[in-house]
């Protein structure tokens, strides 16, 4: 996809976040390429 920036969204902070981030991003990129569901998806349905 030309001209499409891709960046991981991280809302949580942990001591090892920076160590794990590349592996999490790579795994989700592989899921995307394979047509699988990405990890950590949140539905757009209001929960109230």
C-alpha positions in Angstrom: 0.0 0.0 0.0 1.9 3.1 -1.2 1.6 6.2 0.9 0.1 4.5 3.9 2.0 5.0 7.2 1.7 2.1 9.6 2.3 2.5 13.3 1.4 0.4 16.3 -1.0 1.9 18.9 -0.1 1.3 22.5 -2.2 2.5 25.3 -0.6 0.6 28.1 2.8 1.1 29.7 4.9 -1.6 31.2 8.5 -2.2 32.0 9.1 -4.4 29.0 6.8 -2.6 26.5 9.7 -1.4 24.3 11.2 -4.9 24.3 7.9 -6.6 23.2 6.6 -3.9 20.8 8.6 -5.1 17.7 7.4 -8.7 18.1 3.7 -7.6 18.7 3.8 -5.3 15.6 5.5 -8.0 13.5 2.9 -10.6 14.6 0.0 -8.3 13.7 1.5 -7.4 10.4 1.8 -11.1 9.6 -1.9 -11.6 10.6 -2.9 -8.7 8.4 -1.0 -10.1 5.4 -2.5 -13.6 6.0 -6.0 -12.1 6.2 -6.4 -13.1 9.9 -7.9 -11.0 12.6 -5.5 -8.6 14.3 -4.9 -8.9 18.0 -6.3 -6.4 20.5 -9.2 -5.3 18.4 -12.0 -3.4 20.1 -15.5 -3.1 18.7 -17.1 0.2 18.0 -20.2 -0.7 20.0 -20.8 1.6 23.0 -20.6 -0.2 26.3 -23.0 1.8 28.4 
